[in-house]
Amino acid sequence: MQSTTYTELAHRNGGSVAVSLLWRRDDNRLTITVADPRTGDEFELNAHPENALDVFYHPFAYRAFQDYRAETAARSASAEALAA
């Protein structure tokens, strides 16, 4: 059974947005959480050890890139389906 206990490695606030870098010992997973309590918006990003601080300092850029990749993959799958 895996633990869901995370250790907070770093935290910062910018305006109303709180960003945390979390680490889970069991599987060495790094997660960035972003929350805006004012709007209720929040999201999580997975990070690799080599870019965790970059994701921590630029979570919105990484989120946009993640969304772009998902959109591109969906468009590619649609184009392949139409070609079949």
N, C-alpha and C positions, 0 to 999 in steps of 0.2 A: 504494500500500500504506500503510495507516494504522499508526502506531506504537501499541503498547500500553504505552508508558512513561508513568507518572504521576509527578507531582511532589506530594509531601506538603506541603500548605499549613498544616495544623494537626493536632495529635495530643493526646489526653488519655487518662488512665486513671482509672477510677472503680471501686474494688474490684478485681475480676478482669477487668473489661470494658475493652477498648481501643477507642477511636473515632478514626478518621482521616478527614480531609477531603483528598481527592485531586483533582488537576486534570490533564487531558490536553491538551496544547498543540494537537495536530493538529486536534481538533474542538471545543476549548473545553469539554469535558465535565467536569462536577463529580460526584464520587461520594463517598458517605459509606460507610465500611466499619466494621462493628461485629463484634468478635470476643471471645469468652470462652474462653481456652485451657483453663480449668479444666473446662468442660463440653463443649468442642468446638463450641459453637454459634457461628454467624457468619452475617451477611447484609450485603447492599449496598443502598443507596438512591441513586437519581439525584437530583440537586438542581439547581435553577435558581440563577443568580447572585443573584437578589433574595432567596432564602430559604435559601441554603446554610448560613449560620451557625446559623440556627434549626434546620435539620435536624441539623447537627452537634451542637448542644447538647441536642436532644430527639429522638434517632433512634427511640426506642421508641414515642413518640406518632405519629410519621410512619409507622412500620411498621404500627401498629395501624390507622391511617386507611387505609393502602394495602390491608390485608387486608379491612377493612370494605367498601371500594369494590368489591373483587373479589367478595366474598360477595353484595353487593347486586346486582351485574351478573349473577351466576350465578342468583340467585333470580328476577330479572326475566326472564331468558331462559327459565327453566323455566316460569314463569307464562305467557309468550307461547306456548310450545310446547304447553302443556296447553289453552290457549284455541283453538288452531288446529284 
